[in-house]
């Protein structure tokens, strides 16, 4: 295997390249990215970078010397417009071709647009350039309307309130983060943002955006001099689909990223695979999945065995409260409360058939680490133990490990 081409130079693409070198691959690695920046992670863009507390360069995965040591053929500001599977080559936007022995698609996604008149007026937050543009506009704004009550919308709202902007969130669903959060966490997020002065409009839909602001379907107009859209991400699957690879809300892969073509892999936000711990097919938009699946993908490229995917983990910082979620929290799960998460210090544990399957921890990282061990081991645990703050969950988990 002489050359591996990686399309996408975000966190997943960068980690594939690093893991290949760490595991001894000495062949050529071509890393192609549409953005002008080297491989970087995105979570800080809606937090410290947006608030001006950290430069964009703080998101870079590797120091300059580390990046040089990887000996990559790095192609920033470069777009792949087609994949020629028969000839084993990618076709660039300028018509150039790069041959590959193996191909990795880490193409991520793009923010969904608002399908209403004036929707193009709304800013989004996905890239370093987006963060810079949004920060500039926020510093000059007074009234912000955010369309979408998911994680991006909530984190932008936190930044906006710290800058003292009048902030309104419009959410079409009946609760915040409906797609990703258990109702108990949705209620907690609602209360948290309401306490900080965010106006929440649930079960509300927009009809248009114009010079006066955001017009709702019921005719009301919400004044705004800045509108941000956070209504989801569209996976960048077009090139893969045109090449004939199976696609369904992402590129269909195994857990280690292999597609229907044994020489083509996909990982990160664009990959859809069956998660054995969740028992269903998922596309995970998370920092941890981008890194871990990239490493698993590199191992598979080199013929090395891969471990079973870990229970999914996600985090967010809002108003000084660190929120971490691991595993799954089914709607019908029994919820066990530990501490006082409503006051910002405690956790909710989801138990199904006597087994811990998920946890939400607010400023309770120690509880979460212990709970994760119990989830990974699929061990039965009594809810009273989880609720008892006098029990050291780390010691309990260690004692339960086989």
FIVORO-652913 format. One record per residue (C-alpha): residue number from 1; x, y, z. Coordinates in Angstrom, 3 decimals, decimal comma. Layout:
<nodes>
<node pos="NUM" x="X" y="Y" z="Z"/>
...
</nodes>
This chain:
<nodes>
<node pos="1" x="0,000" y="0,000" z="0,000"/>
<node pos="2" x="1,819" y="3,081" z="-1,268"/>
<node pos="3" x="-0,638" y="5,953" z="-0,862"/>
<node pos="4" x="-3,648" y="6,734" z="1,299"/>
<node pos="5" x="-5,755" y="9,749" z="0,386"/>
<node pos="6" x="-7,826" y="11,382" z="3,130"/>
<node pos="7" x="-10,597" y="13,739" z="2,010"/>
<node pos="8" x="-11,479" y="16,111" z="4,840"/>
<node pos="9" x="-8,948" y="17,807" z="7,104"/>
<node pos="10" x="-10,991" y="18,322" z="10,239"/>
<node pos="11" x="-10,599" y="16,371" z="13,451"/>
<node pos="12" x="-11,433" y="12,982" z="11,944"/>
<node pos="13" x="-9,165" y="13,416" z="8,932"/>
<node pos="14" x="-6,307" y="14,695" z="11,064"/>
<node pos="15" x="-6,562" y="11,783" z="13,488"/>
<node pos="16" x="-6,595" y="9,214" z="10,688"/>
<node pos="17" x="-3,299" y="10,641" z="9,441"/>
<node pos="18" x="-1,730" y="10,723" z="12,903"/>
<node pos="19" x="-2,887" y="7,215" z="13,813"/>
<node pos="20" x="-1,484" y="5,849" z="10,555"/>
<node pos="21" x="1,935" y="7,289" z="11,335"/>
<node pos="22" x="1,749" y="6,239" z="14,995"/>
<node pos="23" x="1,120" y="2,670" z="13,809"/>
<node pos="24" x="4,120" y="2,656" z="11,490"/>
<node pos="25" x="2,660" y="3,435" z="8,071"/>
<node pos="26" x="5,537" y="4,856" z="6,000"/>
<node pos="27" x="3,736" y="5,344" z="2,688"/>
<node pos="28" x="2,342" y="8,541" z="1,255"/>
<node pos="29" x="-0,559" y="10,295" z="2,964"/>
<node pos="30" x="-2,420" y="12,994" z="1,056"/>
<node pos="31" x="-4,685" y="15,095" z="3,287"/>
<node pos="32" x="-7,164" y="17,259" z="1,371"/>
<node pos="33" x="-9,202" y="19,950" z="3,128"/>
<node pos="34" x="-11,596" y="22,569" z="1,807"/>
<node pos="35" x="-10,755" y="24,996" z="4,618"/>
<node pos="36" x="-7,528" y="26,999" z="4,696"/>
<node pos="37" x="-6,633" y="25,762" z="8,180"/>
<node pos="38" x="-4,724" y="22,652" z="9,284"/>
<node pos="39" x="-6,624" y="19,852" z="11,059"/>
<node pos="40" x="-8,599" y="21,263" z="13,963"/>
<node pos="41" x="-11,413" y="20,506" z="16,380"/>
<node pos="42" x="-14,717" y="22,376" z="16,362"/>
<node pos="43" x="-16,166" y="22,454" z="19,923"/>
<node pos="44" x="-14,157" y="25,539" z="21,019"/>
<node pos="45" x="-15,563" y="27,535" z="18,087"/>
<node pos="46" x="-18,896" y="27,986" z="19,885"/>
<node pos="47" x="-17,216" y="28,649" z="23,225"/>
<node pos="48" x="-13,834" y="30,311" z="23,850"/>
<node pos="49" x="-13,120" y="31,225" z="20,220"/>
<node pos="50" x="-16,538" y="32,842" z="19,750"/>
<node pos="51" x="-16,049" y="34,834" z="22,960"/>
<node pos="52" x="-12,545" y="35,936" z="21,970"/>
<node pos="53" x="-10,951" y="34,105" z="24,900"/>
<node pos="54" x="-8,819" y="31,937" z="22,615"/>
<node pos="55" x="-7,411" y="32,362" z="19,099"/>
<node pos="56" x="-8,528" y="30,161" z="16,245"/>
<node pos="57" x="-5,103" y="28,525" z="16,261"/>
<node pos="58" x="-5,904" y="27,057" z="19,697"/>
<node pos="59" x="-8,228" y="24,607" z="17,925"/>
<node pos="60" x="-5,427" y="23,126" z="15,803"/>
<node pos="61" x="-4,853" y="19,451" z="16,571"/>
<node pos="62" x="-1,095" y="19,509" z="16,181"/>
<node pos="63" x="1,756" y="21,909" z="16,812"/>
<node pos="64" x="3,614" y="22,945" z="13,668"/>
<node pos="65" x="6,528" y="20,634" z="14,442"/>
<node pos="66" x="4,192" y="17,673" z="15,024"/>
<node pos="67" x="2,364" y="18,358" z="11,772"/>
<node pos="68" x="5,672" y="18,521" z="9,887"/>
<node pos="69" x="6,778" y="15,250" z="11,464"/>
<node pos="70" x="3,707" y="13,519" z="10,022"/>
<node pos="71" x="5,197" y="14,129" z="6,565"/>
<node pos="72" x="1,828" y="14,707" z="4,902"/>
<node pos="73" x="1,079" y="15,971" z="1,451"/>
<node pos="74" x="-1,356" y="18,514" z="2,893"/>
<node pos="75" x="-3,674" y="20,248" z="0,410"/>
<node pos="76" x="-5,621" y="23,056" z="2,173"/>
<node pos="77" x="-8,269" y="25,119" z="0,336"/>
<node pos="78" x="-8,725" y="22,196" z="-2,036"/>
<node pos="79" x="-11,976" y="20,512" z="-3,019"/>
<node pos="80" x="-12,619" y="17,000" z="-4,320"/>
<node pos="81" x="-15,421" y="17,016" z="-6,864"/>
<node pos="82" x="-15,515" y="13,321" z="-7,780"/>
<node pos="83" x="-14,231" y="9,867" z="-6,919"/>
<node pos="84" x="-13,223" y="7,497" z="-9,709"/>
<node pos="85" x="-13,516" y="4,106" z="-8,029"/>
<node pos="86" x="-12,618" y="2,138" z="-11,131"/>
<node pos="87" x="-9,366" y="4,020" z="-11,675"/>
<node pos="88" x="-8,794" y="4,482" z="-7,890"/>
<node pos="89" x="-8,373" y="8,247" z="-8,010"/>
<node pos="90" x="-9,999" y="11,397" z="-6,674"/>
<node pos="91" x="-10,757" y="14,244" z="-9,059"/>
<node pos="92" x="-10,091" y="17,750" z="-7,771"/>
<node pos="93" x="-12,135" y="20,868" z="-8,525"/>
<node pos="94" x="-9,393" y="22,117" z="-10,861"/>
<node pos="95" x="-9,461" y="18,845" z="-12,819"/>
<node pos="96" x="-6,346" y="17,370" z="-11,254"/>
<node pos="97" x="-6,334" y="13,733" z="-10,206"/>
<node pos="98" x="-4,689" y="11,990" z="-7,254"/>
<node pos="99" x="-4,378" y="8,208" z="-7,345"/>
<node pos="100" x="-4,944" y="6,188" z="-4,181"/>
<node pos="101" x="-4,488" y="2,671" z="-2,906"/>
<node pos="102" x="-6,894" y="3,371" z="-0,059"/>
<node pos="103" x="-9,300" y="6,263" z="0,381"/>
<node pos="104" x="-10,742" y="7,760" z="3,571"/>
<node pos="105" x="-13,725" y="10,108" z="3,461"/>
<node pos="106" x="-13,835" y="12,396" z="6,497"/>
<node pos="107" x="-15,953" y="15,017" z="4,773"/>
<node pos="108" x="-18,051" y="16,015" z="7,804"/>
<node pos="109" x="-21,089" y="18,134" z="7,130"/>
<node pos="110" x="-22,462" y="21,605" z="6,642"/>
<node pos="111" x="-25,101" y="23,617" z="8,493"/>
<node pos="112" x="-28,641" y="23,163" z="7,264"/>
<node pos="113" x="-30,098" y="26,297" z="5,698"/>
<node pos="114" x="-33,362" y="27,909" z="6,755"/>
<node pos="115" x="-35,911" y="27,107" z="4,012"/>
<node pos="116" x="-37,835" y="30,386" z="4,335"/>
<node pos="117" x="-37,742" y="33,715" z="2,502"/>
<node pos="118" x="-34,725" y="35,615" z="3,774"/>
<node pos="119" x="-33,192" y="32,475" z="5,249"/>
<node pos="120" x="-29,860" y="33,390" z="3,682"/>
<node pos="121" x="-29,644" y="36,335" z="6,109"/>
<node pos="122" x="-29,040" y="33,969" z="9,025"/>
<node pos="123" x="-25,481" y="33,194" z="10,055"/>
<node pos="124" x="-24,374" y="29,681" z="10,962"/>
<node pos="125" x="-21,524" y="28,306" z="13,033"/>
<node pos="126" x="-19,479" y="25,389" z="11,768"/>
<node pos="127" x="-16,064" y="26,627" z="10,643"/>
<node pos="128" x="-13,321" y="28,900" z="11,932"/>
<node pos="129" x="-14,425" y="31,498" z="9,374"/>
<node pos="130" x="-18,007" y="31,219" z="10,666"/>
<node pos="131" x="-16,858" y="31,847" z="14,242"/>
<node pos="132" x="-14,894" y="34,942" z="13,232"/>
<node pos="133" x="-17,808" y="36,379" z="11,229"/>
<node pos="134" x="-20,339" y="35,663" z="13,968"/>
<node pos="135" x="-18,169" y="37,212" z="16,687"/>
<node pos="136" x="-17,761" y="40,394" z="14,650"/>
<node pos="137" x="-21,516" y="40,674" z="14,148"/>
<node pos="138" x="-22,311" y="39,864" z="17,786"/>
<node pos="139" x="-20,048" y="42,659" z="19,031"/>
<node pos="140" x="-22,058" y="45,133" z="16,974"/>
<node pos="141" x="-25,513" y="43,698" z="17,685"/>
<node pos="142" x="-28,144" y="44,372" z="20,359"/>
<node pos="143" x="-30,906" y="41,877" z="19,609"/>
<node pos="144" x="-30,149" y="38,302" z="18,584"/>
<node pos="145" x="-32,645" y="35,680" z="17,472"/>
<node pos="146" x="-31,445" y="32,079" z="17,303"/>
<node pos="147" x="-33,464" y="29,661" z="15,196"/>
<node pos="148" x="-33,021" y="26,200" z="16,656"/>
<node pos="149" x="-32,846" y="25,056" z="20,255"/>
<node pos="150" x="-30,187" y="22,365" z="19,822"/>
<node pos="151" x="-26,674" y="22,334" z="21,236"/>
<node pos="152" x="-25,216" y="24,899" z="18,841"/>
<node pos="153" x="-28,107" y="27,297" z="19,399"/>
<node pos="154" x="-27,820" y="26,977" z="23,173"/>
<node pos="155" x="-24,065" y="27,532" z="23,195"/>
<node pos="156" x="-24,411" y="30,604" z="20,974"/>
<node pos="157" x="-27,074" y="31,876" z="23,380"/>
<node pos="158" x="-24,624" y="31,494" z="26,288"/>
<node pos="159" x="-22,026" y="33,533" z="24,422"/>
<node pos="160" x="-24,590" y="36,151" z="23,472"/>
<node pos="161" x="-25,794" y="36,620" z="27,052"/>
<node pos="162" x="-22,205" y="37,039" z="28,240"/>
<node pos="163" x="-21,988" y="39,884" z="25,717"/>
<node pos="164" x="-25,299" y="41,255" z="27,066"/>
<node pos="165" x="-27,289" y="40,772" z="23,869"/>
<node pos="166" x="-31,058" y="40,474" z="24,119"/>
<node pos="167" x="-31,424" y="36,849" z="23,070"/>
<node pos="168" x="-34,391" y="34,813" z="21,873"/>
<node pos="169" x="-34,384" y="31,145" z="20,892"/>
<node pos="170" x="-37,049" y="29,860" z="18,505"/>
<node pos="171" x="-37,547" y="26,097" z="18,567"/>
<node pos="172" x="-40,100" y="24,214" z="16,465"/>
<node pos="173" x="-40,283" y="21,287" z="18,916"/>
<node pos="174" x="-41,953" y="21,332" z="22,309"/>
<node pos="175" x="-38,635" y="21,134" z="24,170"/>
<node pos="176" x="-34,970" y="21,991" z="23,761"/>
<node pos="177" x="-32,549" y="19,460" z="22,267"/>
<node pos="178" x="-35,426" y="17,095" z="21,588"/>
<node pos="179" x="-33,398" y="14,917" z="19,231"/>
<node pos="180" x="-30,450" y="14,421" z="21,574"/>
<node pos="181" x="-31,606" y="14,957" z="25,165"/>
<node pos="182" x="-33,895" y="13,159" z="27,599"/>
<node pos="183" x="-36,894" y="15,281" z="28,685"/>
<node pos="184" x="-35,405" y="15,795" z="32,162"/>
<node pos="185" x="-32,311" y="17,405" z="30,628"/>
<node pos="186" x="-34,473" y="19,447" z="28,249"/>
<node pos="187" x="-36,342" y="20,897" z="31,232"/>
<node pos="188" x="-33,082" y="21,638" z="33,006"/>
<node pos="189" x="-31,711" y="23,442" z="29,945"/>
<node pos="190" x="-34,936" y="25,425" z="29,616"/>
<node pos="191" x="-34,755" y="26,573" z="33,223"/>
<node pos="192" x="-31,041" y="27,346" z="32,960"/>
<node pos="193" x="-31,448" y="29,614" z="29,938"/>
<node pos="194" x="-34,579" y="31,266" z="31,280"/>
<node pos="195" x="-32,710" y="32,176" z="34,484"/>
<node pos="196" x="-30,019" y="33,828" z="32,385"/>
<node pos="197" x="-32,541" y="36,001" z="30,574"/>
<node pos="198" x="-32,964" y="34,092" z="27,317"/>
<node pos="199" x="-36,467" y="34,306" z="25,907"/>
<node pos="200" x="-37,587" y="30,852" z="24,781"/>
<node pos="201" x="-40,218" y="30,309" z="22,098"/>
<node pos="202" x="-41,061" y="26,605" z="21,905"/>
<node pos="203" x="-43,535" y="25,102" z="19,444"/>
<node pos="204" x="-42,826" y="28,107" z="17,238"/>
<node pos="205" x="-42,029" y="28,243" z="13,541"/>
<node pos="206" x="-40,566" y="31,009" z="11,439"/>
<node pos="207" x="-42,084" y="32,222" z="8,192"/>
<node pos="208" x="-39,462" y="34,689" z="6,978"/>
<node pos="209" x="-36,513" y="36,895" z="7,881"/>
<node pos="210" x="-36,506" y="40,507" z="6,699"/>
<node pos="211" x="-35,114" y="43,932" z="7,598"/>
<node pos="212" x="-37,318" y="44,174" z="10,676"/>
<node pos="213" x="-36,428" y="40,799" z="12,141"/>
<node pos="214" x="-37,819" y="37,272" z="12,274"/>
<node pos="215" x="-41,462" y="36,753" z="11,328"/>
<node pos="216" x="-43,214" y="33,811" z="12,919"/>
<node pos="217" x="-45,854" y="31,649" z="11,291"/>
<node pos="218" x="-48,530" y="33,242" z="13,507"/>
<node pos="219" x="-47,683" y="36,705" z="12,144"/>
<node pos="220" x="-45,643" y="38,023" z="15,070"/>
<node pos="221" x="-42,375" y="39,780" z="14,236"/>
<node pos="222" x="-39,419" y="39,446" z="16,606"/>
<node pos="223" x="-37,043" y="42,409" z="16,164"/>
<node pos="224" x="-33,471" y="41,348" z="15,465"/>
<node pos="225" x="-30,321" y="42,886" z="14,090"/>
<node pos="226" x="-28,659" y="39,466" z="14,007"/>
<node pos="227" x="-30,098" y="36,011" z="13,283"/>
<node pos="228" x="-28,273" y="32,721" z="13,779"/>
<node pos="229" x="-29,495" y="29,394" z="12,419"/>
<node pos="230" x="-28,756" y="26,192" z="14,299"/>
<node pos="231" x="-31,203" y="23,752" z="12,751"/>
<node pos="232" x="-28,998" y="20,765" z="12,151"/>
<node pos="233" x="-26,171" y="19,496" z="9,988"/>
<node pos="234" x="-26,290" y="17,957" z="6,530"/>
<node pos="235" x="-23,614" y="15,274" z="6,013"/>
<node pos="236" x="-21,418" y="15,863" z="2,985"/>
<node pos="237" x="-22,216" y="12,669" z="1,094"/>
<node pos="238" x="-22,668" y="13,954" z="-2,455"/>
<node pos="239" x="-19,292" y="12,845" z="-3,816"/>
<node pos="240" x="-19,607" y="9,413" z="-2,191"/>
<node pos="241" x="-23,129" y="8,929" z="-3,490"/>
<node pos="242" x="-22,154" y="9,961" z="-7,020"/>
<node pos="243" x="-19,397" y="7,342" z="-6,902"/>
<node pos="244" x="-21,957" y="4,662" z="-6,080"/>
<node pos="245" x="-21,255" y="4,175" z="-2,375"/>
<node pos="246" x="-24,361" y="3,408" z="-0,266"/>
<node pos="247" x="-25,663" y="6,505" z="1,521"/>
<node pos="248" x="-28,507" y="7,030" z="3,996"/>
<node pos="249" x="-28,213" y="10,263" z="6,005"/>
<node pos="250" x="-24,474" y="9,610" z="5,843"/>
<node pos="251" x="-22,102" y="7,141" z="4,253"/>
<node pos="252" x="-22,934" y="3,597" z="5,363"/>
<node pos="253" x="-19,943" y="1,959" z="7,044"/>
<node pos="254" x="-18,937" y="-0,636" z="9,574"/>
<node pos="255" x="-17,979" y="0,549" z="13,074"/>
<node pos="256" x="-14,361" y="0,872" z="11,921"/>
<node pos="257" x="-15,353" y="2,902" z="8,882"/>
<node pos="258" x="-15,234" y="0,427" z="6,003"/>
<node pos="259" x="-17,736" y="1,178" z="3,229"/>
<node pos="260" x="-19,218" y="-1,206" z="0,671"/>
<node pos="261" x="-15,959" y="-0,783" z="-1,279"/>
<node pos="262" x="-13,206" y="-2,587" z="0,706"/>
<node pos="263" x="-10,662" y="0,053" z="-0,292"/>
<node pos="264" x="-12,763" y="3,042" z="0,801"/>
<node pos="265" x="-13,417" y="4,096" z="4,381"/>
<node pos="266" x="-15,418" y="6,909" z="5,977"/>
<node pos="267" x="-15,344" y="8,236" z="9,537"/>
<node pos="268" x="-16,521" y="11,024" z="11,785"/>
<node pos="269" x="-19,690" y="13,069" z="11,314"/>
<node pos="270" x="-20,345" y="11,608" z="7,863"/>
<node pos="271" x="-20,281" y="7,922" z="8,851"/>
<node pos="272" x="-23,429" y="5,911" z="9,634"/>
<node pos="273" x="-22,884" y="2,567" z="11,339"/>
<node pos="274" x="-24,508" y="0,049" z="13,649"/>
<node pos="275" x="-23,467" y="0,811" z="17,212"/>
<node pos="276" x="-23,435" y="-2,432" z="19,233"/>
<node pos="277" x="-23,904" y="-0,665" z="22,572"/>
<node pos="278" x="-26,924" y="1,271" z="21,329"/>
<node pos="279" x="-28,334" y="-1,583" z="19,261"/>
<node pos="280" x="-29,153" y="0,639" z="16,313"/>
<node pos="281" x="-27,653" y="2,507" z="13,396"/>
<node pos="282" x="-26,313" y="5,954" z="14,255"/>
<node pos="283" x="-24,455" y="8,935" z="12,860"/>
<node pos="284" x="-22,672" y="10,560" z="15,780"/>
<node pos="285" x="-21,798" y="14,242" z="15,598"/>
<node pos="286" x="-19,348" y="14,405" z="18,482"/>
<node pos="287" x="-15,745" y="15,243" z="19,245"/>
<node pos="288" x="-15,060" y="11,813" z="20,712"/>
<node pos="289" x="-16,546" y="9,859" z="17,817"/>
<node pos="290" x="-14,546" y="11,889" z="15,298"/>
<node pos="291" x="-11,344" y="10,954" z="17,102"/>
<node pos="292" x="-12,084" y="7,363" z="18,104"/>
<node pos="293" x="-13,577" y="6,234" z="14,816"/>
<node pos="294" x="-10,678" y="7,861" z="12,967"/>
<node pos="295" x="-8,225" y="5,800" z="15,018"/>
<node pos="296" x="-10,295" y="2,642" z="14,428"/>
<node pos="297" x="-10,318" y="3,457" z="10,719"/>
<node pos="298" x="-6,521" y="3,808" z="10,639"/>
<node pos="299" x="-6,147" y="0,480" z="12,438"/>
<node pos="300" x="-8,443" y="-1,195" z="9,911"/>
<node pos="301" x="-6,498" y="0,291" z="7,003"/>
<node pos="302" x="-3,378" y="-1,381" z="8,385"/>
<node pos="303" x="-5,126" y="-4,705" z="8,996"/>
<node pos="304" x="-5,127" y="-4,347" z="12,770"/>
<node pos="305" x="-8,049" y="-5,468" z="14,937"/>
<node pos="306" x="-10,389" y="-2,837" z="16,302"/>
<node pos="307" x="-12,099" y="-2,599" z="19,671"/>
<node pos="308" x="-15,851" y="-2,378" z="20,089"/>
<node pos="309" x="-16,986" y="1,273" z="19,987"/>
<node pos="310" x="-17,251" y="2,857" z="23,406"/>
<node pos="311" x="-20,524" y="4,202" z="24,750"/>
<node pos="312" x="-21,090" y="7,593" z="23,065"/>
<node pos="313" x="-19,926" y="10,637" z="25,026"/>
<node pos="314" x="-20,825" y="14,286" z="24,528"/>
<node pos="315" x="-20,177" y="17,479" z="26,493"/>
<node pos="316" x="-21,204" y="21,133" z="26,571"/>
<node pos="317" x="-20,319" y="24,097" z="28,779"/>
<node pos="318" x="-23,166" y="26,495" z="29,523"/>
<node pos="319" x="-23,184" y="29,352" z="32,068"/>
<node pos="320" x="-20,343" y="27,824" z="34,046"/>
<node pos="321" x="-21,959" y="24,381" z="34,168"/>
<node pos="322" x="-20,179" y="21,464" z="32,540"/>
<node pos="323" x="-22,733" y="19,069" z="31,035"/>
<node pos="324" x="-21,570" y="15,588" z="30,086"/>
<node pos="325" x="-23,655" y="12,791" z="28,593"/>
<node pos="326" x="-22,527" y="9,210" z="28,145"/>
<node pos="327" x="-24,476" y="6,278" z="26,744"/>
<node pos="328" x="-28,177" y="6,484" z="25,934"/>
<node pos="329" x="-31,121" y="7,818" z="27,908"/>
<node pos="330" x="-34,238" y="6,146" z="26,484"/>
<node pos="331" x="-37,539" y="7,873" z="27,129"/>
<node pos="332" x="-38,872" y="4,801" z="28,958"/>
<node pos="333" x="-35,804" y="4,364" z="31,190"/>
<node pos="334" x="-36,061" y="4,697" z="34,962"/>
<node pos="335" x="-34,281" y="7,919" z="35,911"/>
<node pos="336" x="-32,290" y="7,883" z="39,163"/>
<node pos="337" x="-31,194" y="11,263" z="40,523"/>
<node pos="338" x="-27,886" y="11,669" z="42,341"/>
<node pos="339" x="-27,062" y="14,922" z="44,100"/>
<node pos="340" x="-28,871" y="18,030" z="42,876"/>
<node pos="341" x="-28,450" y="18,395" z="39,121"/>
<node pos="342" x="-31,211" y="21,018" z="39,083"/>
<node pos="343" x="-28,858" y="23,221" z="41,108"/>
<node pos="344" x="-25,962" y="22,431" z="38,786"/>
<node pos="345" x="-24,198" y="19,740" z="40,834"/>
<node pos="346" x="-25,356" y="16,172" z="40,313"/>
<node pos="347" x="-26,420" y="13,624" z="37,754"/>
<node pos="348" x="-29,295" y="11,660" z="36,272"/>
<node pos="349" x="-28,810" y="7,948" z="35,639"/>
<node pos="350" x="-30,909" y="5,974" z="33,148"/>
<node pos="351" x="-31,556" y="2,378" z="34,164"/>
<node pos="352" x="-33,145" y="-0,276" z="31,913"/>
<node pos="353" x="-33,761" y="-3,823" z="33,179"/>
<node pos="354" x="-31,499" y="-3,171" z="36,142"/>
<node pos="355" x="-28,558" y="-2,034" z="34,021"/>
<node pos="356" x="-27,174" y="1,466" z="33,780"/>
<node pos="357" x="-27,362" y="2,559" z="30,134"/>
<node pos="358" x="-26,759" y="6,310" z="30,278"/>
<node pos="359" x="-25,970" y="9,259" z="32,504"/>
<node pos="360" x="-26,157" y="13,047" z="32,373"/>
<node pos="361" x="-23,736" y="14,764" z="34,749"/>
<node pos="362" x="-23,756" y="18,461" z="35,614"/>
<node pos="363" x="-20,483" y="19,554" z="37,218"/>
<node pos="364" x="-20,113" y="15,936" z="38,334"/>
<node pos="365" x="-17,330" y="14,515" z="36,178"/>
<node pos="366" x="-16,267" y="11,985" z="38,826"/>
<node pos="367" x="-19,741" y="10,443" z="38,881"/>
<node pos="368" x="-19,720" y="10,251" z="35,113"/>
<node pos="369" x="-16,374" y="8,464" z="34,903"/>
<node pos="370" x="-17,546" y="5,814" z="37,339"/>
<node pos="371" x="-20,896" y="5,448" z="35,612"/>
<node pos="372" x="-19,166" y="5,001" z="32,287"/>
<node pos="373" x="-17,312" y="1,982" z="33,644"/>
<node pos="374" x="-20,611" y="0,428" z="34,716"/>
<node pos="375" x="-22,192" y="1,158" z="31,328"/>
<node pos="376" x="-19,248" y="-0,303" z="29,397"/>
<node pos="377" x="-19,275" y="-3,474" z="31,524"/>
<node pos="378" x="-23,061" y="-3,871" z="31,167"/>
<node pos="379" x="-23,319" y="-4,714" z="34,857"/>
<node pos="380" x="-26,501" y="-4,700" z="36,913"/>
<node pos="381" x="-26,664" y="-2,043" z="39,587"/>
<node pos="382" x="-29,297" y="-1,119" z="42,165"/>
<node pos="383" x="-30,764" y="2,345" z="41,702"/>
<node pos="384" x="-30,416" y="3,057" z="45,421"/>
<node pos="385" x="-26,637" y="2,779" z="45,094"/>
<node pos="386" x="-26,611" y="5,294" z="42,257"/>
<node pos="387" x="-28,729" y="7,730" z="44,264"/>
<node pos="388" x="-26,704" y="7,483" z="47,474"/>
<node pos="389" x="-24,115" y="10,284" z="47,454"/>
<node pos="390" x="-22,305" y="8,629" z="50,372"/>
<node pos="391" x="-21,327" y="5,783" z="48,037"/>
<node pos="392" x="-18,059" y="6,322" z="46,174"/>
<node pos="393" x="-19,147" y="5,295" z="42,683"/>
<node pos="394" x="-15,562" y="4,920" z="41,521"/>
<node pos="395" x="-14,803" y="2,402" z="44,270"/>
<node pos="396" x="-18,130" y="0,683" z="43,650"/>
<node pos="397" x="-17,431" y="0,392" z="39,916"/>
<node pos="398" x="-13,917" y="-0,897" z="40,535"/>
<node pos="399" x="-15,257" y="-3,563" z="42,879"/>
<node pos="400" x="-17,846" y="-4,669" z="40,323"/>
<node pos="401" x="-15,362" y="-5,055" z="37,475"/>
<node pos="402" x="-14,721" y="-8,715" z="36,571"/>
</nodes>
